Amino acid sequence: MPRRHGFSGPSSDGDDQEMTALEAITNAILQEVKEAAHQAHKQHPKVVQIVIYESSV
């Protein structure tokens, strides 16, 4: 289950940078999937599986 960043107190700059990087990666993956969908009409459909693991250290 996703954590709420504002709930556990103020976040540090490292957390903000990590969240920004994760959002950028997610947006890049979604953009790649959208572009591939336009080209997939001529090819067999492909399966995309996104797995996100969260661990507490």
N, CA, C and O of each residue as an XYZ file, in Angstrom:
228
protein
N       0.844     -1.170      0.000
C       0.000      0.000      0.000
C       0.891      1.235      0.000
O       1.873      1.272      0.741
N       0.583      2.240     -0.800
C       1.450      3.408     -0.882
C       1.462      4.212      0.410
O       0.464      4.289      1.127
N       2.591      4.796      0.683
C       2.709      5.638      1.867
C       2.295      7.059      1.532
O       2.440      7.512      0.397
N       1.788      7.741      2.515
C       1.485      9.162      2.352
C       2.672      9.925      2.900
O       2.981      9.839      4.088
N       3.338     10.673      2.033
C       4.574     11.325      2.431
C       4.338     12.448      3.432
O       5.187     12.670      4.295
N       3.232     13.155      3.354
C       2.975     14.248      4.268
C       2.525     13.787      5.634
O       2.508     14.584      6.572
N       2.164     12.536      5.779
C       1.602     12.029      7.025
C       2.673     11.756      8.074
O       2.410     11.895      9.269
N       3.869     11.372      7.655
C       4.894     10.961      8.609
C       5.858     12.091      8.971
O       6.961     11.821      9.444
N       5.475     13.324      8.765
C       6.327     14.444      9.115
C       6.922     15.081      7.879
O       6.615     14.681      6.756
N       7.765     16.064      8.083
C       8.348     16.759      6.926
C       9.295     15.844      6.156
O      10.051     15.074      6.748
N       9.244     15.938      4.850
C      10.116     15.105      4.024
C      11.416     15.844      3.756
O      11.451     17.073      3.699
N      12.468     15.086      3.596
C      13.765     15.699      3.310
C      13.918     15.899      1.814
O      13.104     15.414      1.028
N      14.965     16.615      1.422
C      15.218     16.855      0.002
C      15.482     15.554     -0.726
O      15.123     15.422     -1.896
N      16.105     14.583     -0.060
C      16.377     13.287     -0.675
C      15.093     12.571     -1.042
O      15.006     11.955     -2.104
N      14.096     12.644     -0.174
C      12.806     12.019     -0.462
C      12.124     12.698     -1.643
O      11.531     12.034     -2.492
N      12.211     14.025     -1.692
C      11.605     14.766     -2.799
C      12.288     14.427     -4.116
O      11.625     14.260     -5.139
N      13.607     14.325     -4.089
C      14.344     13.978     -5.303
C      14.021     12.560     -5.743
O      13.889     12.293     -6.938
N      13.892     11.652     -4.786
C      13.560     10.263     -5.111
C      12.163     10.180     -5.726
O      11.955      9.450     -6.694
N      11.212     10.919     -5.174
C       9.851     10.917     -5.699
C       9.817     11.530     -7.094
O       9.113     11.029     -7.970
N      10.563     12.601     -7.309
C      10.635     13.235     -8.625
C      11.240     12.281     -9.643
O      10.761     12.197    -10.774
N      12.283     11.566     -9.255
C      12.912     10.594    -10.157
C      11.951      9.457    -10.476
O      11.874      9.016    -11.622
N      11.221      8.980     -9.479
C      10.258      7.900     -9.701
C       9.143      8.349    -10.637
O       8.718      7.585    -11.504
N       8.665      9.577    -10.472
C       7.630     10.107    -11.363
C       8.149     10.243    -12.790
O       7.422      9.960    -13.742
N       9.396     10.672    -12.946
C       9.982     10.814    -14.278
C      10.120      9.458    -14.961
O       9.837      9.329    -16.152
N      10.551      8.458    -14.215
C      10.681      7.109    -14.778
C       9.316      6.571    -15.177
O       9.161      5.990    -16.251
N       8.324      6.764    -14.310
C       6.971      6.286    -14.607
C       6.413      6.966    -15.847
O       5.818      6.306    -16.699
N       6.598      8.273    -15.958
C       6.115      8.997    -17.139
C       6.821      8.535    -18.401
O       6.196      8.439    -19.458
N       8.111      8.247    -18.310
C       8.853      7.761    -19.475
C       8.344      6.394    -19.916
O       8.214      6.131    -21.112
N       8.058      5.528    -18.955
C       7.528      4.200    -19.288
C       6.162      4.326    -19.941
O       5.891      3.666    -20.945
N       5.297      5.168    -19.382
C       3.961      5.338    -19.950
C       4.023      5.931    -21.354
O       3.250      5.535    -22.226
N       4.929      6.871    -21.580
C       5.093      7.456    -22.912
C       5.564      6.394    -23.903
O       5.094      6.353    -25.040
N       6.487      5.539    -23.476
C       6.981      4.465    -24.343
C       5.866      3.481    -24.685
O       5.783      2.996    -25.813
N       5.015      3.190    -23.710
C       3.892      2.283    -23.955
C       2.914      2.905    -24.942
O       2.407      2.215    -25.826
N       2.642      4.205    -24.801
C       1.732      4.887    -25.728
C       2.282      4.871    -27.147
O       1.545      4.610    -28.098
N       3.583      5.150    -27.296
C       4.192      5.140    -28.621
C       4.181      3.739    -29.216
O       3.954      3.574    -30.415
N       4.422      2.743    -28.399
C       4.418      1.363    -28.878
C       3.012      0.930    -29.271
O       2.849      0.103    -30.168
N       1.994      1.479    -28.611
C       0.615      1.114    -28.927
C       0.245      1.567    -30.332
O      -0.510      0.886    -31.026
N       0.768      2.707    -30.754
C       0.483      3.198    -32.100
C       1.128      2.306    -33.154
O       0.577      2.135    -34.242
N       2.278      1.744    -32.847
C       2.976      0.883    -33.786
C       2.497     -0.557    -33.699
O       2.779     -1.350    -34.597
N       1.785     -0.911    -32.650
C       1.387     -2.295    -32.417
C       0.236     -2.741    -33.309
O      -0.067     -3.933    -33.358
N      -0.406     -1.832    -34.005
C      -1.518     -2.213    -34.864
C      -1.058     -3.170    -35.953
O      -1.832     -4.009    -36.412
N       0.181     -3.050    -36.363
C       0.718     -3.900    -37.413
C       1.338     -5.178    -36.857
O       1.543     -6.135    -37.603
N       1.633     -5.207    -35.582
C       2.307     -6.343    -34.966
C       1.388     -7.007    -33.948
O       0.301     -6.515    -33.648
N       1.855     -8.133    -33.430
C       1.111     -8.802    -32.368
C       1.201     -7.960    -31.096
O       2.229     -7.332    -30.843
N       0.147     -7.943    -30.305
C       0.195     -7.156    -29.068
C       1.238     -7.718    -28.099
O       1.443     -8.929    -28.023
N       1.880     -6.830    -27.374
C       2.891     -7.220    -26.403
C       2.346     -6.993    -25.002
O       1.454     -6.171    -24.795
N       2.887     -7.723    -24.052
C       2.468     -7.618    -22.666
C       3.510     -6.799    -21.913
O       4.711     -7.040    -22.036
N       3.041     -5.836    -21.138
C       3.924     -5.021    -20.315
C       3.547     -5.268    -18.866
O       2.385     -5.132    -18.483
N       4.538     -5.631    -18.063
C       4.301     -5.857    -16.647
C       5.195     -4.914    -15.868
O       6.413     -4.906    -16.051
N       4.594     -4.125    -15.007
C       5.348     -3.193    -14.170
C       5.233     -3.674    -12.731
O       4.133     -3.807    -12.195
N       6.375     -3.930    -12.117
C       6.406     -4.401    -10.738
C       7.191     -3.390     -9.922
O       8.330     -3.062    -10.253
N       6.581     -2.902     -8.863
C       7.248     -1.943     -7.983
C       7.364     -2.578     -6.603
O       6.364     -2.922     -5.973
N       8.590     -2.725     -6.155
C       8.849     -3.288     -4.838
C       9.192     -2.160     -3.880
O       9.910     -1.223     -4.231
N       8.677     -2.263     -2.686
C       9.009     -1.277     -1.666
C       9.534     -2.031     -0.457
O       8.904     -2.970      0.029
N      10.666     -1.618      0.009
C      11.225     -2.266      1.189
C      11.566     -1.197      2.215
O      11.938     -0.078      1.864
N      11.440     -1.545      3.450
C      11.827     -0.616      4.509
C      13.200     -1.043      5.012
O      13.436     -2.208      5.330
N      14.074     -0.084      5.071
C      15.459     -0.385      5.454
C      15.737      0.175      6.820
O      16.847      0.031      7.332
